[in-house]
Amino acid sequence: MILIVAEHTAGKLAKATLEMVTAARESGREGPITLLVLGQNVAAVATEAAAVADQVLVADLPQLATYNAEVWAAATTQIAQEGEAHTVIIGGSRSGREYAPRVAVKLDAAYLEDATRLSSNGAALQAQRYTYLARVTETVEADGLVVVTVKPGSFAPAAPAGAAGEQYDVDLTLPAPRVQVTGKSVEKSSRVALTEADVIVTGGRGVGSPENFAKYVEGLADSIGAGVGATRAVVDAGWRPYAEQVGQTGKTVQPKAYIALGVSGAVQHLSGMGKSKNIIAINKDAEAPIFKVADYGIVGDVNEIVPALIEASRK
């Protein structure tokens, strides 16, 4: 089977999980697509998962109420061994990248990380991934049992498979965690999360200042219910938090609409948003690289054009 460890938050299946299902479907590997749901009070998540998977394995336990790398690795390894999985797919989130290598070691499996595409080459699983600051796409492959992490935003979210998959409760033998989480702080925001947003408004240094970013980028995003993104230059300048960074060293996104304000379009940024369904760019530099990938472009000053867009959206 192909085993996918589901990611979820606040009782809902994460978009990254649907992307992993697409990756599994495109991998060319045989066997049922099985989603493993780990956590406590995850019945609603399991029901969502059943819509896109052949089967869902549910571990609803108090020990899984809080993420722990040791526990997640042990649980995933046990299920992979018992189910004789030949492929284990884990999200390329911060937590996924933390415990996925442990799973590979425990299973004595090959490890392919940050895959942006999966396919088969005979009995081998092939994965494409970015390297050299996203200037090069390399292809790697491995035979036999393989653990893969999927780069978020690299695959389209999976559509329901038709008939809902069967759900099964599973028993786990879990180790006592050696590391305890003693506190957690969550950034509060009324906006949709960047990786979940259907529409994203991103600002670059071309907006001029932190004040203009708040006025125009956040203003437009709030008027149309979009997520807010930023380029690396903006984050490095201290205008915006790293959590909003889009690009090779930030988040990879694939929204239905990506609105780039004052973004030049460096290759590192394009690697993080190039698969967006529609790209709209506004930049006063007609030669900016962003226009080469944009579906719609406006050559002009963000400070003049965006207020008109905000006014139009309110009407």
VMD Tcl script that draws the C-alpha trace (Angstrom):
set ca {
  {0.00 0.00 0.00}
  {0.88 3.68 -0.24}
  {0.74 5.13 3.26}
  {0.13 8.86 3.70}
  {0.33 10.51 7.11}
  {-2.50 13.03 7.17}
  {-1.87 16.60 8.28}
  {-4.75 18.38 9.98}
  {-5.42 21.38 12.15}
  {-8.39 22.59 14.19}
  {-10.35 19.47 13.32}
  {-9.99 19.89 9.56}
  {-7.90 18.07 6.98}
  {-5.07 20.30 5.75}
  {-4.72 21.20 2.09}
  {-1.26 19.59 2.19}
  {-2.90 16.20 2.76}
  {-4.95 16.53 -0.42}
  {-1.76 17.45 -2.26}
  {-0.07 14.29 -0.96}
  {-3.00 12.21 -2.23}
  {-2.47 13.69 -5.70}
  {1.24 12.86 -5.43}
  {0.36 9.27 -4.57}
  {-2.04 9.00 -7.51}
  {0.60 10.35 -9.89}
  {3.41 8.16 -8.52}
  {2.44 5.19 -10.65}
  {2.91 2.84 -7.69}
  {0.34 0.12 -7.12}
  {-1.75 -0.58 -4.06}
  {-4.47 1.20 -2.09}
  {-3.91 4.79 -1.01}
  {-4.16 4.71 2.77}
  {-4.39 7.78 4.99}
  {-3.15 7.50 8.56}
  {-4.85 9.98 10.90}
  {-2.98 10.56 14.17}
  {-4.37 12.68 17.00}
  {-7.14 12.97 19.55}
  {-10.80 13.62 18.72}
  {-10.11 13.25 15.01}
  {-13.37 11.66 13.87}
  {-14.25 14.63 11.63}
  {-10.78 14.56 10.08}
  {-11.11 10.84 9.35}
  {-14.45 11.41 7.62}
  {-12.87 14.07 5.38}
  {-9.95 11.75 4.65}
  {-12.27 8.93 3.59}
  {-13.51 11.07 0.69}
  {-10.12 10.99 -1.05}
  {-8.52 7.73 0.09}
  {-9.13 4.03 -0.49}
  {-8.93 3.43 3.23}
  {-8.34 5.43 6.40}
  {-6.54 4.19 9.51}
  {-7.45 6.14 12.62}
  {-5.36 6.34 15.78}
  {-7.46 8.45 18.14}
  {-5.47 8.41 21.39}
  {-4.71 10.80 24.27}
  {-0.98 10.23 23.68}
  {-1.41 11.78 20.24}
  {-3.10 14.97 21.41}
  {0.13 16.91 20.88}
  {2.62 16.39 18.05}
  {5.90 14.76 19.06}
  {8.52 13.65 16.52}
  {9.44 10.45 18.40}
  {5.83 9.38 18.80}
  {4.82 10.24 15.22}
  {7.84 8.35 13.86}
  {7.04 5.30 15.97}
  {3.37 5.31 14.98}
  {4.10 5.72 11.27}
  {6.75 3.00 11.34}
  {4.46 0.52 13.08}
  {1.61 1.02 10.62}
  {3.96 0.90 7.62}
  {5.40 -2.40 8.82}
  {2.06 -3.98 9.69}
  {0.49 -2.86 6.41}
  {3.56 -3.81 4.36}
  {3.65 -0.35 2.79}
  {6.08 0.09 -0.10}
  {5.74 3.89 -0.12}
  {5.34 6.27 2.82}
  {4.43 9.88 1.99}
  {4.82 12.61 4.61}
  {4.19 16.33 4.24}
  {7.17 18.61 3.81}
  {6.04 20.81 6.69}
  {8.37 21.68 9.54}
  {7.08 18.74 11.60}
  {7.08 16.38 8.62}
  {10.72 17.14 7.83}
  {11.51 16.51 11.48}
  {10.14 12.98 11.82}
  {10.28 11.65 8.24}
  {14.03 10.86 8.37}
  {13.43 8.91 11.59}
  {10.80 6.82 9.83}
  {13.20 6.09 6.97}
  {15.90 4.95 9.41}
  {13.50 2.75 11.39}
  {12.24 1.12 8.17}
  {15.73 0.94 6.61}
  {14.16 2.68 3.62}
  {15.37 5.10 0.98}
  {14.54 8.73 1.71}
  {13.53 11.25 -0.97}
  {12.80 14.75 0.32}
  {10.99 17.85 -0.93}
  {9.50 16.14 -3.98}
  {7.72 18.41 -6.45}
  {6.76 15.56 -8.78}
  {6.51 11.77 -8.46}
  {6.51 9.08 -11.14}
  {7.64 5.51 -11.67}
  {10.57 4.20 -13.67}
  {9.95 0.49 -13.73}
  {10.11 -0.69 -10.12}
  {11.80 2.54 -8.99}
  {10.08 5.62 -7.64}
  {11.30 8.84 -9.24}
  {11.08 12.23 -7.57}
  {11.86 15.67 -8.90}
  {13.06 18.39 -6.56}
  {14.68 21.80 -6.69}
  {18.36 22.35 -6.01}
  {20.94 25.15 -6.41}
  {18.52 27.80 -5.12}
  {15.78 26.45 -7.42}
  {17.83 27.14 -10.54}
  {18.07 23.39 -11.23}
  {15.48 20.62 -11.06}
  {17.06 17.26 -10.35}
  {15.53 13.80 -10.63}
  {16.34 11.15 -8.03}
  {15.03 7.62 -7.74}
  {15.00 4.70 -5.35}
  {13.91 1.06 -5.45}
  {11.97 -0.87 -2.85}
  {10.60 0.73 0.27}
  {10.73 4.53 0.01}
  {9.88 7.37 2.40}
  {9.04 10.62 0.60}
  {8.36 14.14 1.79}
  {6.27 16.30 -0.56}
  {7.00 20.01 -0.88}
  {3.81 21.88 0.08}
  {2.09 23.62 -2.82}
  {3.74 21.46 -5.49}
  {0.68 19.34 -6.34}
  {-2.94 20.24 -6.97}
  {-5.31 19.22 -4.15}
  {-6.98 15.88 -4.81}
  {-10.65 15.71 -5.71}
  {-12.93 13.17 -3.98}
  {-12.36 9.66 -5.28}
  {-16.04 8.71 -5.53}
  {-17.09 6.11 -3.00}
  {-15.81 6.89 0.48}
  {-12.95 4.75 1.71}
  {-13.34 2.37 4.63}
  {-12.27 3.57 8.08}
  {-10.49 1.37 10.60}
  {-9.34 2.05 14.15}
  {-5.80 0.93 14.87}
  {-3.92 0.09 18.07}
  {-0.45 1.48 18.54}
  {2.47 0.72 20.82}
  {3.90 4.15 21.50}
  {7.10 5.11 23.31}
  {7.16 7.56 26.19}
  {8.38 10.84 24.63}
  {11.74 12.02 25.88}
  {11.02 15.61 24.88}
  {8.03 17.41 26.34}
  {6.34 20.48 24.90}
  {6.04 22.92 27.78}
  {4.42 25.80 25.92}
  {3.19 26.94 22.55}
  {2.35 30.32 21.09}
  {0.20 30.65 18.00}
  {0.24 33.74 15.80}
  {-3.27 35.16 15.76}
  {-4.63 36.35 12.44}
  {-8.08 36.82 11.00}
  {-6.73 36.11 7.51}
  {-6.72 32.75 5.78}
  {-3.46 30.82 6.14}
  {-1.06 31.34 3.26}
  {-0.89 27.66 2.27}
  {-4.69 27.31 2.43}
  {-5.62 30.49 0.54}
  {-7.32 30.42 -2.87}
  {-6.21 34.01 -3.47}
  {-2.92 35.54 -2.32}
  {-1.74 39.14 -2.48}
  {2.05 39.41 -2.26}
  {4.13 42.54 -1.90}
  {7.74 43.16 -2.91}
  {10.20 45.99 -2.33}
  {8.48 47.82 -5.16}
  {5.66 48.87 -2.84}
  {8.12 51.33 -1.32}
  {7.85 51.07 2.46}
  {6.41 49.06 5.36}
  {3.61 51.61 5.61}
  {2.72 51.17 1.95}
  {2.80 47.39 2.39}
  {0.23 47.61 5.16}
  {-1.86 50.13 3.25}
  {-1.87 48.52 -0.20}
  {-0.95 44.83 0.12}
  {-2.87 44.16 3.33}
  {-5.59 46.55 2.27}
  {-6.23 44.73 -1.01}
  {-5.97 41.32 0.65}
  {-8.51 42.22 3.32}
  {-10.91 43.71 0.79}
  {-11.08 40.46 -1.21}
  {-10.54 37.92 1.60}
  {-7.06 36.86 0.46}
  {-3.92 35.67 2.19}
  {-0.88 37.93 2.47}
  {2.55 36.99 1.12}
  {5.91 38.70 0.93}
  {9.15 38.35 -0.99}
  {12.43 37.47 0.70}
  {13.72 41.02 0.23}
  {10.75 42.37 2.18}
  {11.21 39.83 4.97}
  {14.97 40.43 5.14}
  {14.29 44.16 5.42}
  {12.15 43.50 8.47}
  {8.92 44.71 6.91}
  {7.10 41.39 7.29}
  {7.46 38.15 9.30}
  {9.10 35.07 7.82}
  {5.79 33.20 8.03}
  {4.59 35.24 5.03}
  {7.63 34.61 2.82}
  {6.90 32.96 -0.53}
  {9.70 31.39 -2.53}
  {12.46 28.84 -2.54}
  {13.43 29.60 1.06}
  {9.85 30.26 2.17}
  {6.48 28.73 1.38}
  {5.44 27.17 -1.91}
  {1.88 28.10 -2.85}
  {-0.51 27.20 -5.65}
  {-3.59 29.44 -5.32}
  {-6.27 30.07 -7.91}
  {-5.09 33.68 -8.13}
  {-1.72 35.17 -7.16}
  {-1.53 38.98 -7.18}
  {2.04 40.29 -7.14}
  {2.46 43.95 -6.20}
  {5.87 45.49 -6.78}
  {7.44 42.03 -7.12}
  {10.35 41.84 -9.55}
  {10.13 38.08 -10.05}
  {13.50 36.64 -9.02}
  {13.87 32.96 -9.84}
  {13.84 32.04 -6.15}
  {10.45 33.70 -5.75}
  {9.04 32.20 -8.93}
  {9.87 28.69 -7.67}
  {7.44 29.24 -4.81}
  {4.44 30.53 -6.77}
  {4.99 29.59 -10.41}
  {2.25 26.94 -10.40}
  {-0.48 29.39 -9.41}
  {-3.50 29.07 -11.72}
  {-3.63 32.79 -12.50}
  {-0.81 35.25 -11.88}
  {-1.57 38.97 -11.89}
  {1.42 41.33 -11.71}
  {1.57 45.07 -11.11}
  {5.00 46.66 -11.49}
  {6.24 49.96 -12.89}
  {9.23 48.20 -14.50}
  {8.01 46.82 -17.83}
  {11.09 44.58 -18.01}
  {10.51 42.90 -14.64}
  {10.84 39.08 -14.91}
  {7.47 38.63 -13.20}
  {5.73 39.62 -16.44}
  {7.22 36.60 -18.22}
  {5.12 34.25 -16.07}
  {2.12 36.53 -15.48}
  {-1.25 35.77 -17.07}
  {-2.25 39.40 -16.61}
  {0.08 42.36 -16.14}
  {-0.24 46.05 -15.46}
  {2.76 48.33 -15.97}
  {2.28 51.14 -13.50}
  {2.75 52.47 -9.99}
  {1.31 50.24 -7.25}
  {0.56 53.35 -5.20}
  {-1.77 54.62 -7.91}
  {-3.33 51.39 -9.18}
  {-4.04 49.47 -5.96}
  {-6.26 52.13 -4.33}
  {-8.50 51.94 -7.41}
  {-8.60 48.12 -7.10}
  {-9.50 48.33 -3.41}
  {-12.28 50.81 -4.18}
  {-13.58 48.60 -7.00}
  {-13.56 45.51 -4.77}
  {-15.64 47.28 -2.15}
  {-18.30 48.05 -4.74}
}
mol new
graphics top color blue
foreach p $ca { graphics top sphere $p radius 0.5 }
foreach p [lrange $ca 0 end-1] q [lrange $ca 1 end] { graphics top cylinder $p $q radius 0.2 }
display resetview
